Amino acid sequence: MRRKKGFTLMELLVVIAIFGVLVCVLVPAWASYLQRSKFRAQNQKAKAIFNAAQVVITDIDFSERRYRSRLSDQADVSKYIYTPLDASEDWYYYWDGVKGFQCNAAGVAVGGRDTNHQKTIDEWNERIGREIKRIVTDDMVYKIWVNDYQIQAIACSDKESSRYIGAHPTTIFELDANDINTESGDTDLKHTIVKSVNLRWFDLDKDVNPAKANVN
């Protein structure tokens, strides 16, 4: 009878070594591909939210301009104005997946100046979220940065604790392409969450983006 020939120990070690090399090469590449795919998916959602939000922000603009033109007393105007009295002042809106509220840059809710003003804030908080939900039906969280009734930037993710942040009009990919480090210090955008992210990083204007502003 002929003896069946099997693998020698050396051949087995070579196969294991080759398999190990392939794992070391393919696993990181696959992980990077999956990560970029998740960021791309969120970027698409951020763009949709951006467009939907701008429509309702324009409605706020029309509504508030009527009050500003008809009422001369600042105290009366402030009762019906959702945005800061100075239109050039930044304001933010955060949707936590269930409800939305006007907030500051850090994501802390902003309250009304009095009972009447709080009613105005509550009404617009609900309407902004409702109008965006009509267009973007996915369950997610997002944060909007507005100045003079124009959305400057937006960031979103599928849940509050998610590290995969989509953005518009500038994405993390575009920041990387502009040599802005997105993974260290204040620019660690890939390891933060939407609520606390500094949306100024997503504006490539050198006078606004912190990284660009520090370049001589």
Contacts in CASP RR format, 6 or more apart in sequence:
PFRMAT RR
TARGET T0000
AUTHOR 0000-0000-0000
METHOD contacts of the structure
MODEL  1
MRRKKGFTLMELLVVIAIFGVLVCVLVPAWASYLQRSKFRAQNQKAKAIF
NAAQVVITDIDFSERRYRSRLSDQADVSKYIYTPLDASEDWYYYWDGVKG
FQCNAAGVAVGGRDTNHQKTIDEWNERIGREIKRIVTDDMVYKIWVNDYQ
IQAIACSDKESSRYIGAHPTTIFELDANDINTESGDTDLKHTIVKSVNLR
WFDLDKDVNPAKANVN
7 15 0 8 1.000
35 164 0 8 1.000
36 173 0 8 1.000
38 164 0 8 1.000
39 164 0 8 1.000
39 165 0 8 1.000
39 166 0 8 1.000
39 171 0 8 1.000
39 172 0 8 1.000
39 173 0 8 1.000
42 156 0 8 1.000
42 157 0 8 1.000
42 158 0 8 1.000
42 164 0 8 1.000
42 165 0 8 1.000
42 166 0 8 1.000
42 167 0 8 1.000
43 166 0 8 1.000
43 167 0 8 1.000
43 168 0 8 1.000
43 171 0 8 1.000
43 173 0 8 1.000
45 136 0 8 1.000
45 138 0 8 1.000
45 140 0 8 1.000
45 156 0 8 1.000
45 166 0 8 1.000
46 142 0 8 1.000
46 154 0 8 1.000
46 155 0 8 1.000
46 156 0 8 1.000
46 166 0 8 1.000
46 167 0 8 1.000
46 168 0 8 1.000
46 171 0 8 1.000
47 168 0 8 1.000
48 135 0 8 1.000
48 136 0 8 1.000
49 132 0 8 1.000
49 135 0 8 1.000
49 136 0 8 1.000
49 142 0 8 1.000
49 144 0 8 1.000
49 154 0 8 1.000
49 156 0 8 1.000
49 168 0 8 1.000
50 151 0 8 1.000
50 154 0 8 1.000
50 168 0 8 1.000
50 169 0 8 1.000
51 135 0 8 1.000
52 131 0 8 1.000
52 132 0 8 1.000
52 134 0 8 1.000
52 135 0 8 1.000
52 136 0 8 1.000
53 93 0 8 1.000
53 128 0 8 1.000
53 132 0 8 1.000
53 144 0 8 1.000
53 151 0 8 1.000
53 154 0 8 1.000
54 150 0 8 1.000
54 151 0 8 1.000
55 131 0 8 1.000
56 127 0 8 1.000
56 128 0 8 1.000
56 129 0 8 1.000
56 131 0 8 1.000
56 132 0 8 1.000
57 128 0 8 1.000
57 146 0 8 1.000
57 149 0 8 1.000
57 150 0 8 1.000
57 151 0 8 1.000
58 149 0 8 1.000
59 131 0 8 1.000
60 82 0 8 1.000
60 83 0 8 1.000
60 124 0 8 1.000
60 149 0 8 1.000
61 149 0 8 1.000
63 80 0 8 1.000
64 80 0 8 1.000
64 81 0 8 1.000
64 82 0 8 1.000
64 83 0 8 1.000
67 77 0 8 1.000
67 80 0 8 1.000
67 81 0 8 1.000
68 77 0 8 1.000
68 81 0 8 1.000
71 77 0 8 1.000
71 80 0 8 1.000
74 85 0 8 1.000
77 85 0 8 1.000
78 85 0 8 1.000
78 113 0 8 1.000
78 117 0 8 1.000
79 114 0 8 1.000
79 116 0 8 1.000
79 117 0 8 1.000
79 120 0 8 1.000
80 120 0 8 1.000
81 117 0 8 1.000
81 120 0 8 1.000
82 102 0 8 1.000
82 120 0 8 1.000
82 121 0 8 1.000
82 124 0 8 1.000
83 89 0 8 1.000
83 91 0 8 1.000
83 146 0 8 1.000
83 149 0 8 1.000
84 90 0 8 1.000
84 91 0 8 1.000
87 148 0 8 1.000
87 149 0 8 1.000
88 147 0 8 1.000
88 148 0 8 1.000
89 147 0 8 1.000
90 105 0 8 1.000
90 145 0 8 1.000
90 146 0 8 1.000
90 147 0 8 1.000
90 152 0 8 1.000
91 102 0 8 1.000
91 110 0 8 1.000
91 146 0 8 1.000
91 147 0 8 1.000
92 102 0 8 1.000
92 103 0 8 1.000
92 104 0 8 1.000
92 105 0 8 1.000
92 107 0 8 1.000
92 143 0 8 1.000
92 144 0 8 1.000
92 145 0 8 1.000
92 146 0 8 1.000
92 199 0 8 1.000
93 100 0 8 1.000
93 101 0 8 1.000
93 102 0 8 1.000
93 103 0 8 1.000
93 125 0 8 1.000
93 128 0 8 1.000
93 143 0 8 1.000
93 144 0 8 1.000
93 146 0 8 1.000
94 100 0 8 1.000
94 101 0 8 1.000
94 103 0 8 1.000
94 107 0 8 1.000
94 141 0 8 1.000
94 142 0 8 1.000
94 143 0 8 1.000
94 144 0 8 1.000
94 194 0 8 1.000
94 195 0 8 1.000
95 129 0 8 1.000
95 132 0 8 1.000
95 140 0 8 1.000
95 141 0 8 1.000
95 142 0 8 1.000
95 143 0 8 1.000
96 141 0 8 1.000
96 160 0 8 1.000
96 195 0 8 1.000
97 139 0 8 1.000
97 140 0 8 1.000
97 141 0 8 1.000
97 160 0 8 1.000
99 125 0 8 1.000
99 126 0 8 1.000
100 125 0 8 1.000
100 126 0 8 1.000
100 128 0 8 1.000
100 129 0 8 1.000
101 109 0 8 1.000
101 110 0 8 1.000
101 125 0 8 1.000
102 109 0 8 1.000
102 110 0 8 1.000
102 111 0 8 1.000
102 121 0 8 1.000
102 124 0 8 1.000
102 125 0 8 1.000
103 109 0 8 1.000
103 110 0 8 1.000
103 143 0 8 1.000
104 110 0 8 1.000
105 145 0 8 1.000
105 198 0 8 1.000
105 199 0 8 1.000
106 196 0 8 1.000
107 143 0 8 1.000
107 195 0 8 1.000
107 196 0 8 1.000
110 121 0 8 1.000
111 118 0 8 1.000
111 121 0 8 1.000
112 118 0 8 1.000
112 121 0 8 1.000
132 142 0 8 1.000
138 158 0 8 1.000
139 158 0 8 1.000
139 159 0 8 1.000
140 156 0 8 1.000
140 157 0 8 1.000
140 158 0 8 1.000
140 159 0 8 1.000
141 156 0 8 1.000
141 157 0 8 1.000
141 158 0 8 1.000
141 159 0 8 1.000
141 160 0 8 1.000
141 162 0 8 1.000
141 194 0 8 1.000
141 195 0 8 1.000
142 154 0 8 1.000
142 155 0 8 1.000
142 156 0 8 1.000
142 157 0 8 1.000
142 194 0 8 1.000
143 154 0 8 1.000
143 155 0 8 1.000
143 156 0 8 1.000
143 194 0 8 1.000
143 195 0 8 1.000
143 197 0 8 1.000
143 199 0 8 1.000
144 151 0 8 1.000
144 154 0 8 1.000
145 151 0 8 1.000
145 152 0 8 1.000
145 153 0 8 1.000
145 154 0 8 1.000
145 199 0 8 1.000
145 200 0 8 1.000
146 152 0 8 1.000
152 199 0 8 1.000
152 203 0 8 1.000
152 208 0 8 1.000
153 167 0 8 1.000
153 168 0 8 1.000
153 169 0 8 1.000
153 170 0 8 1.000
153 199 0 8 1.000
153 200 0 8 1.000
153 202 0 8 1.000
153 203 0 8 1.000
154 167 0 8 1.000
154 168 0 8 1.000
154 199 0 8 1.000
154 202 0 8 1.000
155 165 0 8 1.000
155 166 0 8 1.000
155 167 0 8 1.000
155 194 0 8 1.000
155 197 0 8 1.000
155 199 0 8 1.000
155 202 0 8 1.000
156 165 0 8 1.000
156 166 0 8 1.000
156 167 0 8 1.000
156 194 0 8 1.000
157 163 0 8 1.000
157 164 0 8 1.000
157 165 0 8 1.000
157 166 0 8 1.000
157 193 0 8 1.000
157 194 0 8 1.000
158 164 0 8 1.000
160 193 0 8 1.000
160 194 0 8 1.000
160 195 0 8 1.000
161 193 0 8 1.000
162 193 0 8 1.000
162 194 0 8 1.000
163 190 0 8 1.000
163 191 0 8 1.000
163 192 0 8 1.000
163 193 0 8 1.000
165 172 0 8 1.000
165 189 0 8 1.000
165 190 0 8 1.000
165 192 0 8 1.000
165 193 0 8 1.000
165 194 0 8 1.000
165 197 0 8 1.000
166 172 0 8 1.000
167 199 0 8 1.000
167 202 0 8 1.000
168 202 0 8 1.000
169 202 0 8 1.000
170 202 0 8 1.000
170 203 0 8 1.000
170 204 0 8 1.000
171 202 0 8 1.000
172 182 0 8 1.000
172 189 0 8 1.000
172 190 0 8 1.000
174 204 0 8 1.000
175 182 0 8 1.000
175 187 0 8 1.000
175 189 0 8 1.000
175 201 0 8 1.000
175 202 0 8 1.000
175 204 0 8 1.000
175 211 0 8 1.000
176 182 0 8 1.000
178 204 0 8 1.000
180 187 0 8 1.000
180 201 0 8 1.000
180 209 0 8 1.000
180 211 0 8 1.000
180 212 0 8 1.000
181 187 0 8 1.000
181 211 0 8 1.000
182 188 0 8 1.000
182 189 0 8 1.000
182 190 0 8 1.000
182 201 0 8 1.000
183 189 0 8 1.000
183 190 0 8 1.000
183 191 0 8 1.000
186 198 0 8 1.000
186 210 0 8 1.000
187 201 0 8 1.000
187 210 0 8 1.000
187 211 0 8 1.000
189 197 0 8 1.000
189 201 0 8 1.000
198 210 0 8 1.000
200 208 0 8 1.000
200 209 0 8 1.000
200 210 0 8 1.000
201 209 0 8 1.000
201 210 0 8 1.000
201 211 0 8 1.000
202 209 0 8 1.000
203 209 0 8 1.000
204 212 0 8 1.000
205 212 0 8 1.000
206 212 0 8 1.000
206 213 0 8 1.000
206 215 0 8 1.000
207 213 0 8 1.000
END
